[in-house]
Amino acid sequence: MRIKFEKTDHMRFIGHLDLMRYFQKAMRRADIPIKYSEGFSPHQIMSFGAPLSMGVSGLGEYMDIELKDESHISSKEAIDRLNSVMCTGMKITKFLQIPDDSKPAMALMDTADFRAEFKEHISQEKIKKAVDKLLSRESIFLTKVSKKKKKNEYGKFVEVETTNVTDIKPFIYKLEAVENGVFMHLSQGSTNNIKPAFVMDFLEEEGLEGAKRNKYCLYRLDMYTNEGKALDEYGCEII
């Protein structure tokens, strides 16, 4: 089954591992006939789409679970049961059956929609001006500095900095000004995963003060396959 849910309000500050524990408890409380793995330490069979960054709200989040073979539960009943045990900021919106040979949500995800909403009002004209200036660049270079430990000539581990420069413009598929915010359709694949916060940083460079990281709220709206289908449309059906 593929479950679509929203993660907003104070729950956007819950990390991915805590979210997994939250849903494990929710499955038991809602009496969802979820299947467990075999072995000495059985666990619920569930997997999630790409984790959200801390503080980002999700309006189109996904998780996959496997039900027991003998289970009979409708999509509506499952949604009602789960929502009855959800806390503020969590809401189940869909409970869908997926083909047995379907890839997990994480593997299917290729792109995602994001929206940044500014905390203070900014005219759409000013937002559009910054967006147009950014998109007019031939390249948008992102520099990442990482630190790794390597052995030196004396056999001791030392910290070494490595710098990686990437042109992210080809992976910004859509960027446009909306009412008091910015809409982004970005690459979210395993190789080219573009964080929306980086795009907002570049907009700040173009004079958009509201793009500072503490001056906007970020939402992930939905996730898509490389064919452009939302993950709840990829062979999914209501039961």
C-alpha positions in Angstrom: 0.0 0.0 0.0 1.1 3.6 -0.6 0.1 6.2 2.0 0.0 9.9 1.2 0.2 12.2 4.1 0.7 15.8 5.2 3.4 16.9 7.7 2.9 20.5 8.8 2.6 22.8 11.9 5.0 21.7 14.8 5.5 18.3 13.2 7.8 19.9 10.6 10.4 20.0 13.3 10.3 16.2 13.8 13.3 14.4 12.3 13.0 11.4 9.9 13.9 8.7 12.5 11.3 10.1 14.9 8.8 10.2 12.1 9.4 6.5 11.5 8.8 5.7 15.2 5.7 7.9 15.2 4.1 5.9 12.3 5.1 2.5 13.9 3.1 3.5 16.9 0.3 4.9 14.8 -0.1 1.6 12.9 -0.5 -0.3 16.2 -2.9 2.3 17.7 -5.1 2.3 14.5 -5.0 -1.5 14.3 -3.7 -1.5 10.7 -2.9 -5.1 9.7 0.6 -4.3 8.7 3.0 -7.1 8.0 6.1 -7.7 10.1 9.5 -9.0 9.0 10.6 -12.5 10.1 13.6 -13.3 12.3 14.8 -12.7 15.8 13.8 -9.0 15.8 10.7 -8.5 13.6 9.8 -5.0 12.5 7.0 -3.4 10.5 7.5 -3.5 6.8 7.4 0.2 5.8 9.6 2.6 3.8 9.3 6.3 3.1 9.9 8.7 0.3 12.8 11.2 0.5 13.1 12.6 4.0 12.2 16.3 4.5 14.8 18.7 5.8 14.1 19.9 9.3 11.6 22.8 9.4 10.1 22.1 5.9 6.4 21.3 5.7 5.2 18.5 3.5 1.8 18.5 1.7 2.5 15.4 -0.4 4.6 13.0 1.5 4.6 9.2 0.9 5.3 5.9 2.7 4.9 2.3 1.5 3.7 -0.5 3.8 2.9 -4.2 3.3 -0.3 -5.6 4.7 -0.8 -9.1 6.0 -2.0 -11.6 3.3 -5.3 -12.3 5.1 -6.1 -8.6 5.8 -9.3 -7.0 4.4 -9.4 -3.2 4.9 -10.8 -0.5 2.6 -8.9 2.7 1.8 -11.6 4.8 3.5 -11.5 2.7 6.7 -7.7 2.8 6.9 -7.7 6.6 6.4 -10.4 7.1 9.1 -8.5 4.8 11.5 -5.2 6.4 11.0 -6.5 10.0 11.2 -8.2 9.2 14.4 -4.8 8.7 16.1 -2.9 11.4 14.3 -1.7 14.5 16.2 -1.9 18.1 15.1 0.2 18.6 12.0 -0.2 15.1 10.6 -3.0 14.0 8.2 -3.5 11.0 6.0 -5.0 11.9 2.6 -4.7 8.7 0.6 -4.3 4.9 1.2 -3.7 3.2 -2.1 -2.8 -0.3 -3.4 0.3 -0.5 -5.6 1.4 -3.4 -7.9 3.5 -6.1 -6.3 6.4 -5.3 -8.6 6.3 -1.6 -8.0 9.5 0.1 -6.9 9.4 1.8 -3.5 8.5 5.5 -3.3 12.1 6.5 -2.6 13.4 4.8 -5.8 10.6 6.3 -8.0 11.1 9.9 -6.9 12.8 12.0 -9.5 11.5 15.5 -9.1 9.4 17.5 -6.6 7.4 20.7 -6.4 8.3 23.3 -3.7 6.8 26.6 -2.6 8.5 29.2 -0.5 6.1 31.7 1.2 7.5 34.9 2.5 6.7 35.9 6.1 6.4 39.6 5.1 4.6 40.8 2.1 6.7 41.3 -1.0 5.3 42.5 -4.3 5.1 39.9 -7.1 6.9 42.3 -9.4 9.9 42.4 -7.0 9.9 38.6 -6.7 9.7 38.2 -10.5 12.5 40.6 -11.1 14.9 38.5 -8.9 13.7 35.2 -10.5 14.2 36.6 -14.0 17.7 37.8 -13.1 18.7 34.4 -11.7 17.3 32.5 -14.7 19.1 34.9 -17.1 22.5 33.6 -15.8 24.2 31.2 -18.2 25.2 29.0 -15.2 24.3 28.9 -11.5 27.3 27.4 -9.8 26.9 25.8 -6.3 30.0 25.3 -4.3 30.0 22.6 -1.6 32.8 22.1 0.8 33.1 18.7 2.6 35.5 17.4 5.1 37.0 13.9 5.2 39.6 12.2 7.3 42.5 10.7 5.4 45.8 9.1 6.5 48.9 11.3 6.1 52.4 10.2 5.3 52.9 9.3 9.0 49.9 7.1 9.1 47.8 9.5 11.2 44.3 10.6 10.3 44.0 14.3 9.3 41.0 16.3 8.2 41.0 17.2 4.5 38.7 19.7 2.8 37.4 18.9 -0.6 35.5 21.4 -2.8 32.9 20.4 -5.4 31.4 23.0 -7.8 28.2 22.1 -9.7 26.1 24.0 -12.2 22.6 23.5 -10.8 20.7 25.5 -13.5 20.0 22.4 -15.7 18.2 20.8 -12.7 15.9 23.8 -11.9 13.1 22.7 -14.2 10.7 25.5 -13.2 11.1 28.7 -11.2 8.5 31.3 -11.0 7.1 34.1 -8.9 3.7 33.5 -7.2 1.7 35.5 -4.8 4.1 36.4 -2.0 6.3 33.5 -2.7 8.3 31.4 -5.2 7.3 28.1 -6.9 10.1 25.6 -7.7 10.1 22.3 -9.7 13.5 20.7 -8.9 15.5 17.6 -9.6 15.3 15.3 -6.6 17.0 12.2 -7.9 19.7 10.2 -6.2 22.5 12.0 -8.3 21.2 15.5 -8.7 19.3 16.5 -5.6 18.8 20.2 -5.6 17.7 21.7 -2.2 15.2 24.5 -2.5 17.0 26.5 0.2 20.0 26.7 -2.2 17.8 28.3 -4.9 16.5 30.8 -2.3 20.1 31.7 -1.4 20.7 32.6 -5.0 17.6 34.7 -5.1 18.8 36.5 -2.1 22.0 37.3 -4.0 19.8 38.8 -6.7 18.4 41.3 -4.2 15.4 39.5 -2.9 15.8 40.1 0.9 12.8 37.9 1.8 14.8 34.9 0.5 16.9 34.9 3.6 16.5 31.5 5.4 14.7 32.9 8.4 12.3 35.0 6.4 10.2 32.4 4.5 8.3 29.1 5.1 9.1 26.2 2.8 6.6 23.5 1.6 7.2 20.4 -0.4 4.0 20.1 -2.4 4.4 16.7 -4.2 6.8 14.2 -5.6 7.0 12.9 -9.2 8.6 10.0 -11.2 10.9 10.7 -14.2 7.7 10.3 -16.3 6.1 13.3 -14.6 3.5 11.3 -12.7 2.8 12.0 -9.0 3.7 9.0 -6.8 0.0 8.5 -6.0 -0.8 8.1 -9.7 1.9 5.5 -10.5 -0.2 2.3 -10.8 -2.1 3.1 -7.6 -5.8 2.4 -6.9 -8.3 2.8 -4.2 -9.5 -0.5 -2.5 
